[in-house]
Each structure stands twice: as C-alpha cells, then as structure tokens.
Amino acid sequence: MASIVLTAEQRVEQPGKLTLLLRYLRRNKGLAIGLFILLCLALFTLVGMALINPKHAYPLSAPLKQAPSLKYPFGTDFFGRNLLAAMVVGMWQTALIGLLAGGIGTLIGVVLGFTSAYFGGWIDSAIRTICQILTPIPVLLIQVVIAGSLDKRDVTILTMSFIVVLLAWMGPTLVIRAQVLTMKERQFVAVAKLSGMSDFGIIFKEILPNLLPFIAAAFVGQVFAAVFASFYLAVLGLGPLREPLLGNIIWAAQSQGAFFNGWWWWPLEPAFAMILILGSLALVNMGLDELANPRVRRTE
C-alpha cells in the first residue's frame, strides 16, 4: 500500500505556545482582566519611579492641601506631600511587602507540605498537628497584637513583611500537602521508584513540575493576603507611619478629617488603588485556580 505523502498545504500546523496562551486567556477572562490590571499598575509604578522624585512623597515637599491640578495631578495633602509621588512610592512599598511575605510564606508552605506528605511518619503528624492548632487562631488579631506591641520607630517595611508572614505559611502547607498525598500514589511515581530514582529526584523531577499551577495559585493567594494585611494594619495606624504606604495615606486622611474639610482626593486615590490591586489579585487567583483544578478547567 502506497504511503500517503501530505503536501505543505495539507500539513496541520500545531499552534505555538503564545497562540495557545492567548486562546486560553480569551476563554479565562477573569485571569486576563486581572493580569491586565496588574500590568497597568506595574507600569504606573515603574514609570513613576523613573520620573518622580521619591523625596516628594514625604512631608514638607509641596504646598499644603492643593486640589488636583496640572502641576499636582493627584493633589497634595495636609502634610505637604505630593500625592502622585506618594502613590507611586506607596504602591511600590505595598508590592514589596506583598511579594516578600507572599514569597516567603509560599516557600515555607511548599517545603513543609512536601516534607509532610512525601516522607510521612512523625514528621507528617507534627506538621499537620501544628497547622491544625494554629489555623483556628484569628490571624488579624495576632498581627494587630504584634504590630501594636512594637515601638513605632522600629516598624519598617521589612518589619511589616515579617509580621504578615508569621502565620502565612499554614494555608500553602495544607494545600501542597493534600496535593502531594494524591500525587505520590500516581503510577508515574511508582515507576520512578522502581527505576531507582532517589526521593529528591522524584520530588523535583516528577511531582514538583505537576504542582506548579497549585504553587502559583498559592503564591498569588498569599500575596493577596499579605497586601490586605499590610493595608489594614496601616489603616489602623500600626504601620511605619512616615512611609507613604497606601494604608498610611488613608489613616492620615482619616485622622485629619479629610472628607469633612473638603479634601476628598486625599483618601479616595489610595482607596481606589487598593481596590484595583486587591481586585486584580483576586481575579488572577481565581483564574489560576481554574487552571490548576481539572474539575473546573475549560478545554478547547
């Protein structure tokens, strides 16, 4: 039987990775919208850091209580801060806290989750018990108590990241542990063991690549929680008060009665920025959860 030779026109070309990504983003609109908002916020911060003078984000750098204008697009506040510069620096600091706390919390959760689920025994019992004891504790209460007990002069961006990450590892630990427990029973893991592959080889070469969507979703969730925690701690006046964190700007506006005095732009701008940040992170988290969960994943 003569073999069938396909011409160049008849060959079916496989779509590239970029095409597949764009197709998926077109289906997963929440993920696409969230990534777009985050990209816009990142561009605003990066371009702003390149154009503005960071010193203008601090008191006595501009005329007091100026409404938005061409010279001061975001206006100024009671303390003489250029709110455009304050928003740029504040968003950068908020992102830094979120990435540091979220990254460290996720890393600890991945290490503990893999160790607990894969090796089992007393290690699994100890880690699971600690998580079960600490999970019911209200995280907000612990963070407020710790932040409130510190001298305000000692509170920095790194200090806030540490406060936020103290109890941020339990969620990723339990999620990764559950996924590894199911993954280690799969056939490809049994084949890898029979072939003589070491435990660390199985973890890093067989199991970890399959859990990357779960880890990415856990990381975004932890960044969301860290940004939210830094926001409400700052709004309560428990953050580094001199730094122009978005929550600090709102706390200062509230303490000076901005709305009652007609300085409406002062609290509204950071509040709107936080809505965009938290909303975009929530959309990205839900989109990644859809990608990681085969029960809700949409196919071509």
N, C-alpha and C positions, 0 to 999 in steps of 0.2 A: 504494500500500500504506500503510495507516494506521500511523503511528508508535506504538510501544508506550510508554506512559507508566507508569512504576513508581510505585506508592504509597509513602508514607513507610515503611510496614512492610516493603515489598519491597526497598527500597534496602539494599544491602550496605554497612555502615559499616566503614571502614578502622580498624583498631586504632591507638590513639595510640602515641607513642614510648615512654611509660612502660610501657604494656602489652607492647610488643614487647621492651623491656628486661627486664621481669620474666619473660617467657616464655623469653628466651634464658638468663637466669640459672638458671631452673629446669632447663634442659637441661644447661648448663655448670655442674655442681655444684661442681667444683673452684674455679672463679672466684668463685662465690657464697660458698663457705665462706671462701676467702681474704679477700675483701672484708669479710665479717662479722667475722672475727678482727681485721683491721686497724682496722675501725671501733671495736670494743670497746677495743683498745689505745689508739687516739687519744682516745676518751672518758675512759679511765682517766688518761691523761697530762694532758689539758686540764682535767678536773675536779680532778685532784690539784694541778696548778699553781695553780688558783684557791683551793684550800682549805688547802694545807700551807704552811709557812714554808720557803722554799728553804734558809735557813741551817741547818735541822735535818738537811740532807743531808751536812753536813760534820762533822769530828771535834769531840768535846767538847760536843756539843749535847744529849746524852741520857745516862742511866745506861748503864754498860758491860754487854755480854753478857746482855741481857734477852731471855728467850724470848718468842715471840708471845703477846700478851695484848690485853685490851680497850684499854688505854692505848697499847700499841705493837703494832698488828695484825701487823706484819711483824717485830717484834722489833728489837733493836739489836745492834751489832757490837762488836768488841774496842776500836775507836777511839771509841766513844760516838756513833755516827751512828744516827739514826732510819732504819731500813731502808725504811720506807714512803716517807719523803721522798727517800731516796737512790734508790729505784726510780723514782719519778716524775721526778726531775731527770735520772737516768741514761738513762731511756728517751727523754726529750726531747733530750738531747745526742746519743744514738745516732741518733735520727731526723734530727737536724740534719746530722750527718756524712754519713749515707746520702743525704739529699736534695741536699746541696751537691755531694758528689763524684759522685753519680749524674747530677745535672742537668748539671754542667759536662762530665763525660765524654760524656754523650749529645749535648750541644750541639756539642762539638768533633767527635764522630764524624759527626753529620749534616752539618755544614759541609764536612768533608773528604771524606765519602762522595759528596755531591752534586757537589762540585768535581771530584773524581777521575773519576767515571763520566760526568758530562754533558759536560765540556769535553775530557776525554781528553788525548792527546798526552803531552808530557813531564811534565805535572802528574800525570797518572794513573800514569805509570811511577814517578815519585818517591814518591808517597804509597803506592802498592802495595808498592814495594821496602822502604820504611821499616817498614811493617806486617809484611811477611814476615820482616824481620830481628828485630824486637822481639817478635813473637808467641811464638817458642820460649823466650824468656827467662822463667824462673820468677818470676812477679810477687811471690810471697810472699818469696822471697829478697831481691829488690831492696827491698821495703818494710821488711823487717827490718833490712837494712844501713843504709838511710837513717835510719829511726827510731832505731836503736841508735847512730848517729854524732852525734845531736843531744844537746845538754845538756837534761836532764830539766826544767829550769826554763824552757826555751824551747818545750817541747811544749805546745800548746794544742789546743782543738777545731778551730780553723781550720788549724793545722799538720797535724793528723791528716787532715783533709779533703784538703789539698794532697798529702800523701804517698800517699793512696789513689788520687787522681785522676791521678797521674803517668802510669800505664800503663793507665788505664781507658778510653781513647778508641779503642783499636785494634779491639776487638770491634764496637762500633757502626759504626765506619768501614767495615769489611769487609762487614757485613750490609747497610748502607744502599747501599754501592757496588754490591753484587750486585743489589739490587732496582731501583736506578735504571738499571742497564745493561739490564735486561729491560723496564723501563717506558718508556724513551726510544725503543724500537723499536715501541711500540704505535701504532695508527692515529690515535688522537686527538692524539698529539703531532705526527705528521706534518701533520695538518690544521691544528693551531695554528701550525706553522711556515709553512705555505702562506698562512695568513691574515695573516701579517706580525707575529705576536706576538713580542716580544723574548724572549731567553733567560731572563731573570729572571722574566718573566711566565709562561713555560711552567713554570719550576721551582716558583714559588709558587702558581700558579693551577691547573695541570694535574697535575703529578707529586706535589708535596708532600701535597695532600689525600688522595691514594690510598695514601700510605705512612704515614699517621698511626697505623694499628694496629701496623705494624712498629716505628715510633718509640716508641710507648707500651710495647710489649713490651721493646724495647732499654733504655728508661729503667728499667723495673721490674727488669730483669736487672742493670743497673748499680747500682741502689740495693741489691739483694741482695748483690752483690759488695762494695760499699762498707761495708755494715753488718757483713758477715762479716769483712772485713779489719780494721775498727776493733775488732772483738771479739777476734780472735786477737792483734793487736798489744797490746791492753790486757792480755790474759791473760798474755802474755809479759813484762809489766812495762814495755812500751815506749810507753805512752800517757801522758797528763797525769795523774800519779799522785794529785794532790789532788782531781781531779774524780771524781764518783761514776758514771763510766761503768759499764755492766753488766760489762764485762770487767775493769775495775779492781776491782770488788767481789769478783769471783771470785779474782782474783790476790791480793788482800789476805787473803781467807779461806784460800786455799791456803798462803800464806806464814806464817799464824798457826796452821796445823793445825786448822782449824775442825772437821772431822769427828772427829778424834782426841780433841778436847776436848769433844765433845758439842754444839757449836754448829751443828747440822745445817741450821737455817733460813738461815744466813748465805750459803752458796754455792748452796743449792737454789733460792732465789727468783729471783736473776738468771739462773741457768741455765735455769729454766723459761720466763722471759720471753724469752730469746734463742731458745729452741725455737719459741715462738709467733710471734715476729717473722719468723724465717727461714722457718718452715713456711708462714706466710700469704703471704709474698712469693713463695715458690716456687709455691704454688697459683695466685696471681694471674698470675705469669709464664707458667705453662703454659696457663692459660685464655686469656690474650691471644694466645699463640702459636696456639692453635686458632682464634681469631677472625681472625688475620692470614693464616693458611695455608689457602688454599681447598681443599687436598687433604685436610685433616682437619676442615674446618668442618662442623658439623652444621646441617642445614636444618630448616625447619618440617616 
